[in-house]
Amino acid sequence: MNQHWKRFLARSTPPGAILNFSVDEFMLEVAINLRHCLNLVQPTQECIDLAELVLLRAKHYGEARMSDKSRLFAEAEDALAQATRLLEIELEYCSSRGVKSSCKQVA
């Protein structure tokens, strides 16, 4: 089963404690990695919608991180993790669906 998308999704998680955090760089990195994930599966509309949600949550995370408000930051980080987990579940489905379709074509 093609699970290469997992590497790209893992790269979409927030960086640890770094001094030069940039919202724009983080957003660009997340967007690129999400694009790679979607290109490696046969995405459903739900998969695309969840990828957009992850991108939106990544933006909120970056903004909260820059605002120095720890409560907002913690909530935004949790919301990003939840959206990423939902996308991971949908990508699993899309990945297995793509493999099944390939197998049927070969038979």
N, C-alpha and C positions, 0 to 999 in steps of 0.2 A: 504494500500500500504506500502511495506517495505521501509522505509526511514532511516534505521539505518546507512546507509553509510554517511549520512549528518554529523553525529557526528564525524566520523573519518576524513572526508574531512575538517571539521572546525579545527581539530587539526593539519592540515598541513599548516596552515597560519603562517607567521613569528611571532616570539615572540616579545613582546614589548621591552622596554628599560630594558635589563638585563645586568649585569656586566660581567658575565662569558659566553658569547655567544661562542659556538663552532660550526664551520661549520660541522664537522663530526657528532656531536650529532643531529644537526638540520636535516641533510640529512638522518640519520638513522630514526629519528622520522617521517619524511615525507614519506620515503619508506615503513615503517611499516603501517602507516595509509592508504596509497594508496593501499597496498596489501589487507587490511581489506575491503576497499571500493569495490575493484574488486571482492572479494570473496562473497560479499553480493548481487551482481547482476549477470546477464548473460551478461558479457562484450562483446561488439562488438570489431572489430579490431581498430576502431576509438577510442573507449574508452581506449584501451590499449595504443595506440599511444599518446593520450592526457595525460595519466598518466605518460608516459615516458617524455613528454614535461614538465609537472609540476615538475618532479624530476630534469630535466636539469635546469629549471629556478630556482629551489630552490638552486641548486649548485651555479649558477651565483649570486643569491641573497646573499648567505653566503660569497662568495668570495668578492663581492662588499662591503658588510658590514664590512668585516675585513680590507679592503683597505683604509678606511677613506676618500674616494672620494665621497662626498655627491651627486653629479650629477649622477654618475654611480650607486650609491646605490638606489637613487630614481627611476631611469629607471629600474633597476633590480627588485625592489619591485613591480613596476607597471606591468612589464612583467609577474611576478609570479602571480599576482592577475588576470590578463587577462587569463592566461593559466588555472588557477584554475577555473575561471568562465566557460570557455569552457568545461572543464571536468565535472563540475557540471551539465551543460545542457545535456551532453551525458549520464551521470549517471542517470539523470531523465528519459531519453529515455530508457536506459537499464533496469531500475527498473520497469517501466510500462510495458515494453515488457515481462519481466520475470513473472509479475503478470498475464498478459493476457495468457501467455503460461500455467501457472499453472491452471488458470480457465478453459481453454479448456480441459486440461487433466482430471479435475474433472468431467466435463460435459460428 
